[in-house]
Amino acid sequence: MPDDDPTSKPDGSSSLTDEKQGRQLEASTSSKSKDGTQEDQESLSSKLDLKPTPSIASFQTCSSHSDRISIIPSRPSRPPSRALSRTVSEVYHDIETRRDVEALSPDPEKSSTTPSDPNLVTWTLPYDPDNPKTWTMRKKWAAVVIVSFFTLISPVSSTMIAPCMTAIGRDLNIPSQFDQALTLSIFLLAYAVGPLFLGPLSELYGRVPILQLFNLLYLFFNLGCGLARTRAQMITFRFFAGLGGSVSLAIGGGVLGDLFTAEQRGRAMSIYSLMPLLGPAIGPIAGAFVTARTTWRWVFHATTMADAAIQVAGLFFLRETYAPVLLKRRRRRLVRETGNTELRTAYDTDDSARRKLATALVRPFRLLGTQVIVQTLALYLMFLYGQLYLQLSTFPKLWEQRYGESTEIAGLNYVSLGMGLWLGSQLCAPLQDRIYARMKRRAGVAVGRPEFRVPMMVPGAIMTPVGLLVYGWSAQYHVHWIVPNIGVLIMAAGTIVCFQCIQGYLVDTYTLYAASAVGAGTVMRSLAGFGFPLFGPYMFDRLDYGWGNTVLALVSVVVGWPAPILLWKYGERLRAKSPFAAGE
């Protein structure tokens, strides 16, 4: 082993060695591009000297402050060749090159710090135990499961009271149909408010503290709903429960962006994206049986106990994932241990805490107001989510009054909605990852593009209006109950496919600001989820189910079909002009 092996010198000279190796790598890449020759694998591996660099903490005994930080080898000025990308990927155990964009890139709004800064606190390559993108898959998936269950339980609460609204109206003196619909949908109005500040707060203080704090808010107020004695108490408690419950919807996508590279993200995103749509389908089924056997108050008690169990699991197994916050903690620790106050991260600014908070809180509005990508996808999300909650709110009337089913049997029709969501998500995830990998190989790029998520939107955008037409006209003519359920299944499958593609595109495009981008979309879709059930019953009373769902199908075509065309044709150009989008 050469004398300058970084593992053999505890005196900090590994920083200089890493820098030297980085220059050698740049030189070899430049030479390769000029003369067209290719180095064999052994020569390249020896130049890279690919041994895991010790973590920054291991350099604490160095004599000078500048030697206490491990410097990343400089990146080439242009993308490396495909052969080089494959070699580095193999030696680094499939830690994708995307990490340079998603874990190490500086804040495009703020920082001009370069990786050659000797006082820069950053990740150690190729493996850093504190870097969420290099965690073990078991640790990553533990976080995915916990966040996904948080994202499931809140939407379950939003619709679980649908079958028992008559009983709630009788006990709390809520006679009018509009007020009962308001009691149901006020939860979703809070969904529109929460992401406006929860996503930005997570980008300032970290994902986990915000997630756990606001989940406690949901716990307390959801329990309060079960104890409510008046209409005002119920509506107020429902709003604040929805505000706390919106936290997982606001920052869950950001957590997945922190954990996985774009190539690995499909399966995790399929599970996470399924939950906010599967929850509203599960809720009425459970609510119908709970109400029939006990009282409507146990609807709230049951969801509170389930969420408490998830909260306890989160306290043990969920760890912070946001790179800027983790690196800031590392810098503070190193300053305490070394006394070097010059240490900094690529995300540090001279802004005051108040200014940082103001910038973070304004960011979702800036994204929604200036980014055509966010505007287009948020509009489509509004329709998908709104029409889904419209169907959920009108299901009891259709099945109980037109088909003459009991409350419990009518609740079972929500199974078709859940099956459609589940089938769509399970088919979409592997196909999307396969298409993504194939298009990446065909394009000859080391890092995939968000546009590789677009092809799967096309079948989803077609299935949604087709399902609405089948459901609406079969329900109007009182066809056998299986036919409307088939229509709902097709509609639900198309909805979740489009939903997953949209979420994946936003996270891939706005990696560092994924929580703000997803939060902006969540605001708009939640407003639709709040508003559609309020006018839906009146629309179906006037147009009946056939023409009412035909109107929805036409809106789906007008809004949904241009979206994938726009993203495919102009997405790359729009991202290149955006100060928020991740680089390639």
C-alpha positions, 0 to 999 in steps of 0.5 A: 500500500502506498505511503500516502494511504489515507487510512494509514495517517491519522494526522489529517494528510488524507485531505491533501491526498483526497484532493490530489486524487481528485486532480488525478481523476480530472486529469485522466478524464480530460486526457481520455476525452482528448485522445479517445483512448480508454483506460482499463479497469485496473488502472482507473481503480488504482488512480482512484484508490477507492478505499472508504475515507474515514469519517470527519470525526476521525480527524479530530486529533489533527494539529491544524484546523484546516486539516480536520475536514475531509475534502471531496475530490473535485468533480470534472468540469463536464460529465464523465464518460459512460465507461467512467461512470460505470466503473465508479458505480461498480466500485462504490457498491451502486451508490449512484452518481445522483448523490452529487446533485441530491446530497452534496449540491449547495443551495442554489438560492444562497451558497457560492461555497465550493468543495475545495474549501478546506473548512467545508464540512461535507459528506465523506466519500464513498460511504458516510454513515450519517449520509441518508443516501448511504444508509442501509436499505433496512434503515431506509425502509424503516423510515419509509414504512413509518412515514407511509403509515403516518400518511395513511392514518390521517386520510383514514380519519378524513373519511372514516366519519362519512358513514356515520354523519347521520348519527353525528348530525343527530347527536350534535344537532347538525341537520343540514346536508351542507353543514354535514358535508362541511364537518367532513371536508373541513379536515381537508381545508386544514390540509391546504393550510398546513403544507404552506408552513410545514414543508418550509419549517422542515427545510429549516429545522429538520424533517423529524422534529416537525413530523413528530410535533405536528403528529402530536397535534393531530393526536390530541385534537382527533381525540377531542373530536371523539369527546365533542359535545357541540357542532362548533367543537366538532368543526374546530377540533376537526380543523386542527386535527387536519392541520396536524395530520397534514404534516406527513403529506407535506414533508413525506415526499421530502423524506423519500427524496433525502433517502433515495436516488432517483433510480431507487425511488420508484418503489418507495414513492409508490408505497408513499403515494398510495397511502393518502389515496388508500386511506380515504377508501379504507376509512368508510369501510371501517367507519361503517362497521364501527358505527354499526356495532358501537358508537360514532365516537369510537371512530375517533378513538380507534384512529387515535390509538392507531396513530399513537402506536405509529408515533411510538415507533417513530420515536425509536426508528425514525431518524433525521434525513435532511442533509443541510440539517445533518451537516449543520449538526456535524459542523456544530459538533466539530466546532465544539471539539476543535475550536475552529469557528471557520468551519461551514457547510455549503448551505450556510448563509449570513441570514438571520434566523428570522430571514431564513424562516421568512424565505422558507415560508415564502418558497412554496408560494414562489414555486407555485407562482413562478414554476410552470412545472409546479403550476401544471402538476398542481392543477392536475392534482387538484382535479384528481384529488377533488373528484376522488373526494367527490365520489367518496362523499356521494357513495353512501347516497348512491348505494343506500338510497338508489341500490337499497343497501344497508350501511355496512354493505354499502361501505363494502363498495369502497373496496373497489376504490381501494383495489383500484388504488392498490393495483395501480400503484403496484403495477406502476412502480415496477414499470416506472422503474423499468422504463426509467432505467431503459430510457436512461440507458438509451439516452446514454446519461449517468443521471436520469431525468425527471422526464423519464417519469412521464410515459406512465402518466399517459395510460393513467390519464386515459384510464381516469375519464374512462372509469368515470364514464363507466361508473356514472352511466352504469349508476344512473341506469341502475346496472348490476352493482358490479359494473359501477364498481368496475368503473370506480376501480378503473378510475382509481387505478388511473388516479394513483398512476398519475399521482405517483408520476406527479409526485416522482417528477416533483421530487426529482426536479426540486430535490433540495426543495422537495418538501416545498414543491410537494407542499405546494401541490398538497395545498392545491389538491386539498383545497379541491378535496375540501370544495368538491364534496360541497358542490358534488351532491348538488351537481348529481341532484341536477345532472344525475350520475351519468352527465355529472360524471361525464362533466368530470371526465371531460375536465379530466381530458382537458386538464390531464392529457396536455400535462404529460405532453407539456412535461415531455416536450418542455420539461428539460427547458423549464428546469434549466431556467429554474433557480430551484430545480436540481442540476444534472 
